[in-house]
Amino acid sequence: MLSYSTYGEAQQRFKAAALVGANINQIDGDDLIGFHHIGFQGGLKVYTVFTERWEMGLSILYTQQGSKASIDDFSLNYDKIQFNMIEVPVLVHFNEWKFKLGTGFSYARMINYKVIDVTGADISAFQDYNSNIFSFIVETSLLVSENLSFNLRWSRSLSNFQANSDNGKFLSRVIGLRAMYHF
């Protein structure tokens, strides 16, 4: 009886979800204007339930950020920049009815990147970017069933993507739309 009770309490204390979605991105400082880059995001999330209304979530995500020139862009340097990263966000969530509001910070580790110049040449080997990126996050979710929710997330990098600050600042802004399956 005691082991069953402990198992039930653990189930109520922790929740898990798998998520998949897309990011639209903009990098301030790269001279490309607008949210034209679309990247993938997917991974797993674990929640610790404090009360009926308050939770803390930790995720492990594969995420793509970057920027892309539009038809109207006249950048002197870049046509496309893509960063592939592993991201670990930690957020505090407030639950109200079918809505969840969250805010927090994330740490991302760069796996690799690809930079294409305006001529279409891959100039990744000549670029140097930071491997560690910290960001601020705000998000909201709508629970549409017991196991499915849709999530809208905004984040802003606090760290410069440029490894050499003499090259200016690259700061990302990301809007993500994700579907989450709750176990």
C-alpha positions in Angstrom: 0.0 0.0 0.0 2.8 2.4 0.8 4.6 1.8 -2.5 1.4 2.5 -4.4 0.8 5.7 -2.5 4.4 6.9 -3.2 4.1 6.1 -6.9 0.8 8.0 -7.1 2.4 11.1 -5.4 5.4 11.0 -7.8 3.0 10.9 -10.8 1.2 14.0 -9.5 4.5 15.8 -8.6 6.1 15.3 -12.1 4.7 15.6 -15.6 6.4 15.1 -19.0 5.7 16.2 -22.5 7.2 15.8 -26.0 7.1 18.9 -28.3 7.6 19.7 -31.9 7.2 22.9 -33.8 8.8 25.7 -35.8 10.6 28.9 -35.0 10.6 32.1 -37.1 13.7 34.1 -36.4 15.4 37.4 -36.7 19.0 38.3 -35.8 19.6 41.9 -34.9 22.9 43.2 -36.3 23.2 41.0 -39.4 21.6 43.7 -41.7 18.9 41.2 -42.8 15.4 42.6 -42.0 12.4 40.6 -40.8 11.4 37.2 -39.6 12.2 35.2 -42.7 14.1 32.3 -41.4 12.1 29.2 -40.3 13.7 26.7 -38.1 12.7 23.4 -36.5 12.4 22.8 -32.7 11.7 19.6 -30.9 12.4 17.8 -27.7 11.2 16.8 -24.3 10.0 18.7 -21.3 9.6 17.8 -17.6 7.5 19.7 -15.1 7.7 19.8 -11.3 4.3 20.6 -9.9 4.4 22.8 -6.8 0.7 23.6 -6.6 -2.3 23.4 -8.8 -1.3 26.7 -10.3 2.5 26.8 -10.1 5.0 24.5 -11.9 8.6 24.7 -13.0 9.7 23.2 -16.3 13.0 22.0 -17.7 13.4 21.1 -21.4 16.0 19.6 -23.6 15.5 20.8 -27.2 17.1 20.7 -30.6 16.5 24.2 -32.0 17.4 26.0 -35.2 17.8 29.8 -35.2 19.1 32.2 -37.8 18.1 34.7 -40.4 17.4 34.8 -44.1 17.4 37.5 -46.7 14.0 38.5 -48.2 13.6 39.7 -51.8 13.8 43.3 -50.6 17.0 42.8 -48.5 20.1 44.4 -49.8 22.6 43.0 -47.2 26.2 43.5 -48.1 27.3 40.2 -46.4 24.7 37.5 -45.8 22.0 35.6 -47.6 21.3 33.0 -44.9 22.6 32.2 -41.4 21.5 29.1 -39.5 22.5 28.1 -36.0 21.8 24.5 -34.9 21.8 24.2 -31.1 20.9 22.1 -28.1 18.8 24.3 -25.8 17.9 23.8 -22.1 15.2 26.2 -21.0 14.2 26.5 -17.3 10.8 28.2 -16.9 8.3 28.9 -14.1 4.7 28.4 -15.2 1.4 29.8 -13.9 -1.7 27.7 -14.7 -5.2 29.2 -15.1 -8.0 27.1 -16.5 -6.8 25.8 -19.9 -3.9 28.4 -20.2 -0.4 28.2 -19.0 1.9 31.3 -18.8 5.6 30.8 -18.4 8.8 32.8 -18.2 12.4 32.0 -17.6 15.9 31.6 -19.1 17.6 29.2 -21.4 21.1 28.0 -22.0 21.9 26.9 -25.6 25.1 25.2 -26.8 25.9 25.6 -30.5 26.3 22.3 -32.4 27.2 23.8 -35.7 26.3 26.7 -38.0 26.0 27.5 -41.7 26.5 30.9 -43.2 25.8 31.7 -46.9 26.9 35.0 -48.4 25.1 37.0 -51.0 26.8 35.2 -53.9 25.6 31.8 -52.6 29.0 30.7 -51.3 29.3 28.8 -48.0 31.5 31.1 -45.8 31.0 29.2 -42.5 34.7 28.4 -42.2 35.5 32.1 -42.1 32.9 32.9 -39.4 33.4 32.6 -35.6 30.4 32.4 -33.3 30.0 31.8 -29.6 29.3 28.3 -28.5 27.2 29.3 -25.4 24.1 31.5 -25.7 21.8 32.6 -22.9 18.2 33.8 -23.6 15.2 35.2 -21.9 11.8 33.5 -22.6 8.1 34.3 -22.3 5.5 31.7 -23.4 1.9 30.8 -23.3 0.1 27.5 -23.9 -3.5 26.5 -24.6 -4.5 23.0 -23.4 -7.0 21.7 -26.1 -7.3 18.2 -24.6 -6.0 16.3 -21.6 -2.9 15.3 -23.6 -2.5 18.1 -26.3 -1.5 21.7 -26.0 -0.3 24.4 -28.4 2.4 26.7 -27.3 3.4 30.2 -28.4 6.9 31.3 -27.3 9.0 34.4 -27.6 12.7 34.6 -26.8 15.5 37.1 -27.0 19.1 36.2 -26.7 21.1 37.9 -23.9 24.4 36.8 -25.3 26.1 38.0 -28.5 26.4 35.3 -31.1 29.5 36.9 -32.5 32.6 35.5 -30.9 34.6 38.7 -31.7 32.7 41.7 -30.3 34.6 43.9 -32.8 32.4 42.4 -35.5 29.3 43.9 -33.8 26.4 42.2 -32.0 24.2 39.4 -33.3 21.2 39.1 -30.9 18.4 36.8 -31.9 14.7 37.2 -31.5 12.6 34.0 -31.9 8.9 33.4 -32.1 8.0 29.7 -31.8 4.8 27.8 -32.4 4.8 24.2 -31.0 2.5 21.3 -30.4 3.0 19.5 -27.1 1.9 16.0 -26.2 1.6 15.5 -22.4 2.1 12.0 -21.0 
